[in-house]
Amino acid sequence: MRTSEEMFPVVEDWLQSGLTQKEYSKRHQLAAHILPYWVSRYRQTHANTQPQSASFIQVSTAAASVQGMEVALPTGVVIRFANTVPVSYLQQLLSVCSP
């Protein structure tokens, strides 16, 4: 079993890559089930370290040249879009989804 110190740098590299989990896993010779599991562990750990009342969510623009978009909420929910969407749409969506 791998430790957080081994898994999390890989997850952070994937987050910055702009690739899908499948593409990243293929390029780095990871079994198809490994990266999704590591991402899940990463999100669980980081959701527990962030304040629950946080209303700001950091959105990375590292993948701006890549079609598609993924928004990972602190709760672990991931919203995927086939194309990029306007920030105003994200604001509306998140305001409806927040408690």
PESULFEN-V643471 format. One record per residue. N is the residue number from 1. RES is the residue in one small letter. PSI is psi as a letter, one per 30 degrees, with the letter a starting at -180 (NA if undefined). OMEGA is omega in whole degrees, -180 to 180 (999 if undefined). D_FIRST is the distance of its C-alpha to the first C-alpha in Angstrom with 1 decimal. Layout:
N&RES&PSI&OMEGA&D_FIRST ; N&RES&PSI&OMEGA&D_FIRST
This chain:
1&m&k&-179&0.0 ; 2&r&l&179&3.8 ; 3&t&l&177&6.7 ; 4&s&e&-179&10.0 ; 5&e&f&178&11.7 ; 6&e&e&-174&9.9 ; 7&m&e&-169&10.0 ; 8&f&e&175&13.4 ; 9&p&e&177&15.6 ; 10&v&e&179&14.8 ; 11&v&e&179&15.8 ; 12&e&e&176&18.8 ; 13&d&e&178&19.8 ; 14&w&e&-179&19.8 ; 15&l&e&-180&21.8 ; 16&q&f&-173&24.4 ; 17&s&f&-176&24.5 ; 18&g&g&-180&26.6 ; 19&l&l&171&24.9 ; 20&t&l&178&23.6 ; 21&q&e&-180&20.0 ; 22&k&e&-180&21.0 ; 23&e&e&-179&23.0 ; 24&y&e&-180&20.5 ; 25&s&e&-180&17.8 ; 26&k&e&-179&20.5 ; 27&r&f&-176&21.6 ; 28&h&g&177&18.3 ; 29&q&h&175&17.3 ; 30&l&k&175&14.3 ; 31&a&k&-173&14.1 ; 32&a&f&-177&16.2 ; 33&h&f&-173&13.7 ; 34&i&e&-175&11.0 ; 35&l&e&177&13.4 ; 36&p&e&178&14.9 ; 37&y&e&-180&11.8 ; 38&w&e&179&11.1 ; 39&v&e&178&14.8 ; 40&s&e&178&14.9 ; 41&r&e&179&12.6 ; 42&y&e&-178&14.7 ; 43&r&e&177&17.9 ; 44&q&e&-179&17.2 ; 45&t&e&-177&16.6 ; 46&h&f&175&19.6 ; 47&a&e&-180&21.8 ; 48&n&f&-178&21.6 ; 49&t&f&-180&22.7 ; 50&q&k&178&25.7 ; 51&p&k&-179&28.9 ; 52&q&f&-177&29.6 ; 53&s&g&-178&33.1 ; 54&a&k&180&32.4 ; 55&s&f&180&34.6 ; 56&f&k&178&33.7 ; 57&i&k&-180&30.9 ; 58&q&k&179&30.3 ; 59&v&k&180&30.7 ; 60&s&k&177&29.7 ; 61&t&g&-178&32.3 ; 62&a&f&-176&30.3 ; 63&a&g&-176&30.5 ; 64&a&f&-179&34.2 ; 65&s&f&-179&35.2 ; 66&v&k&176&32.9 ; 67&q&k&179&34.2 ; 68&g&l&-175&32.3 ; 69&m&k&178&30.8 ; 70&e&k&177&27.9 ; 71&v&j&179&28.1 ; 72&a&j&179&25.1 ; 73&l&l&179&26.4 ; 74&p&f&179&24.9 ; 75&t&f&-178&24.6 ; 76&g&f&178&22.0 ; 77&v&k&178&24.9 ; 78&v&k&177&25.1 ; 79&i&k&-179&28.6 ; 80&r&k&178&29.1 ; 81&f&k&179&32.5 ; 82&a&f&179&33.7 ; 83&n&l&175&35.9 ; 84&t&l&-180&36.1 ; 85&v&l&179&38.0 ; 86&p&k&179&40.4 ; 87&v&e&-180&39.2 ; 88&s&e&177&42.0 ; 89&y&e&178&40.4 ; 90&l&e&179&37.0 ; 91&q&e&179&38.9 ; 92&q&e&-179&40.7 ; 93&l&e&-179&37.6 ; 94&l&e&178&35.7 ; 95&s&e&177&38.8 ; 96&v&e&-177&39.0 ; 97&c&f&-176&35.4 ; 98&s&k&-178&35.3 ; 99&p&NA&999&36.4
